[in-house]
């Protein structure tokens, strides 16, 4: 059995050398929300300008008091409408994030059961019988909730999703040589990193 590499400074999974420019799902959602609000403000400005274009001038070239008040009320109404639309979008987005977060936390508690079932399958205990029936139903149910496994031998090493416990590679290109524990995603959300040993592509 190969002794684990004690020099963690060579571990590409070390958080200190993780790519800091990678965009998380939360940051991407925030950027999308900002873009939506900017577009809403632009639409509001266009509507206000269109409303003001219909304002008539009196004989002296001045805007009448009634027309000015109407334009002001129109601008206020359009602004309130845009703010309410943005509020609804933010509320819906926050609700979806809360649901996805709660779902991910619940599913995470069942991952040890998946690990045990996978180990039982490797030992030949799931070929038939009640345990196999349970394993199939359990796996189908939790997969239907959006759980996706990742991390296979030969896959390119990704320090954002793979936790390296040992690095046996010698070149710049690093791939997964051995999977010690599968990683899981729920939708776009990372639930658990994959625990792997890094190797060279030829070895993998």
C-alpha positions in Angstrom: 0.0 0.0 0.0 1.4 3.4 -1.0 2.1 5.7 1.9 0.0 9.0 1.5 2.0 12.0 0.5 2.6 14.1 3.6 3.7 17.2 1.7 0.3 18.9 1.4 1.9 21.9 -0.3 2.1 19.7 -3.4 -1.6 18.9 -3.1 -3.5 20.7 -6.0 -6.6 20.4 -3.8 -5.1 22.7 -1.2 -7.4 25.7 -0.8 -4.4 28.1 -0.8 -3.8 27.3 -4.5 -7.4 26.9 -5.5 -8.4 29.0 -8.5 -9.8 32.2 -6.8 -11.3 33.4 -10.1 -13.8 30.5 -10.4 -17.4 31.8 -10.2 -19.6 30.0 -7.7 -23.4 29.4 -8.4 -24.2 32.0 -5.8 -22.1 34.6 -7.5 -23.5 33.8 -10.9 -27.0 34.2 -9.5 -26.1 37.6 -8.0 -24.7 38.7 -11.4 -27.8 37.6 -13.2 -30.0 39.4 -10.7 -28.0 42.6 -11.1 -28.3 42.4 -14.9 -32.1 41.9 -14.6 -32.4 45.0 -12.3 -30.2 47.1 -14.7 -32.4 46.1 -17.6 -35.6 46.9 -15.6 -34.2 50.4 -14.8 -33.4 50.9 -18.5 -36.9 49.9 -19.5 -38.3 52.3 -16.9 -36.3 55.2 -18.2 -37.5 54.4 -21.7 -41.1 54.4 -20.6 -40.7 57.7 -18.7 -39.1 59.3 -21.7 -42.0 58.1 -23.9 -44.5 59.4 -21.4 -42.8 62.8 -21.3 -42.7 63.0 -25.1 -46.5 63.3 -25.1 -46.5 66.4 -22.7 -47.9 69.5 -24.5 -46.3 72.9 -24.1 -48.5 76.1 -23.6 -48.2 79.2 -25.7 -45.1 80.4 -23.8 -43.3 77.1 -24.3 -43.9 76.2 -20.7 -45.3 72.9 -19.4 -48.7 73.5 -17.8 -49.1 72.6 -14.2 -51.6 69.8 -15.0 -49.3 68.3 -17.6 -46.3 68.5 -15.2 -48.2 66.8 -12.4 -49.4 64.1 -14.8 -45.9 63.4 -16.0 -44.7 63.3 -12.4 -47.4 60.8 -11.4 -46.7 58.7 -14.5 -43.0 58.5 -13.6 -43.9 57.6 -10.0 -46.3 54.9 -11.2 -43.7 53.4 -13.6 -41.0 53.4 -11.0 -43.3 51.7 -8.4 -44.2 49.1 -11.1 -40.6 48.4 -11.8 -39.7 48.2 -8.1 -42.5 45.7 -7.5 -41.4 43.6 -10.5 -37.9 43.5 -9.1 -39.1 42.6 -5.7 -41.1 39.7 -7.0 -38.1 38.4 -8.9 -35.9 38.7 -5.9 -38.4 37.0 -3.7 -38.8 34.1 -6.2 -35.1 33.8 -6.6 -34.5 33.7 -2.8 -37.3 31.2 -2.3 -35.7 28.9 -4.9 -32.3 29.2 -3.3 -33.8 28.4 0.1 -35.5 25.3 -1.3 -32.4 24.1 -3.1 -30.2 24.6 0.0 -32.7 22.7 2.2 -32.9 19.9 -0.3 -29.1 19.6 -0.6 -28.7 19.5 3.2 -31.3 16.7 3.5 -29.8 14.7 0.7 -26.3 15.1 2.1 -27.4 13.1 5.2 -28.2 10.1 3.0 -24.8 10.0 1.3 -23.3 7.6 3.9 -26.1 5.1 3.0 -25.2 5.4 -0.6 -21.5 4.7 0.3 -22.5 1.6 2.2 -24.7 0.3 -0.6 -21.9 0.9 -3.1 -19.5 -1.1 -0.9 -22.1 -3.9 -0.5 -22.4 -4.0 -4.3 -18.6 -4.3 -4.7 -18.7 -7.3 -2.3 -21.5 -8.9 -4.3 -24.2 -8.4 -1.6 -26.6 -6.7 -4.0 -27.0 -9.4 -6.7 -30.5 -10.4 -5.4 -32.8 -10.4 -2.5 -34.5 -7.7 -0.3 -31.3 -5.6 0.1 -31.0 -5.2 -3.7 -34.6 -4.2 -4.0 -34.1 -1.6 -1.3 -30.9 -0.3 -2.9 -32.6 0.1 -6.3 -35.6 2.0 -4.8 -33.5 4.2 -2.6 -31.1 5.1 -5.4 -33.9 5.8 -7.8 -35.7 8.0 -5.3 -32.7 10.1 -4.3 -31.6 10.4 -8.0 -35.0 11.7 -8.9 -34.4 14.6 -6.5 -31.5 15.8 -8.7 -28.5 14.0 -7.1 -25.7 13.3 -9.6 -22.5 11.5 -8.8 -19.1 12.5 -10.3 -15.5 11.5 -10.0 -14.2 8.7 -12.2 -10.8 7.3 -12.9 -9.2 9.2 -15.9 -11.3 12.4 -15.3 -9.3 15.6 -15.4 -8.5 16.7 -11.8 -10.6 19.7 -10.7 -9.5 21.2 -7.4 -12.9 22.9 -7.0 -14.7 19.5 -6.9 -12.0 16.9 -6.1 -10.2 16.5 -2.8 -6.7 15.1 -3.4 -5.3 13.0 -0.6 -2.3 12.0 -2.5 -0.5 13.2 -5.7 1.4 10.5 -7.6 1.6 12.5 -10.8 4.9 13.8 -12.2 3.8 16.2 -15.0 1.7 19.3 -15.4 -1.4 17.3 -16.6 -3.2 15.7 -13.7 -6.0 13.2 -13.8 -7.8 11.1 -11.3 -6.0 7.8 -10.7 -8.1 6.3 -7.9 -11.5 7.3 -6.5 -11.6 6.8 -2.8 -15.0 8.4 -2.4 -17.5 9.6 -5.0 -18.5 13.3 -5.1 -22.1 14.5 -5.5 -24.0 17.4 -7.0 -27.6 18.4 -6.5 -28.4 20.4 -9.6 -25.6 23.0 -9.8 -24.9 22.8 -6.1 -21.9 20.9 -4.8 -22.9 18.6 -2.0 -19.7 16.7 -1.4 -16.3 16.7 -3.0 -14.8 13.5 -4.5 -11.8 12.1 -2.5 -9.2 11.0 -5.0 -5.6 10.1 -5.7 -4.0 12.0 -8.5 -2.0 10.3 -11.2 -0.5 10.9 -14.7 -2.8 10.4 -17.6 -0.9 7.3 -18.9 -1.1 5.6 -15.5 -4.8 6.4 -15.2 
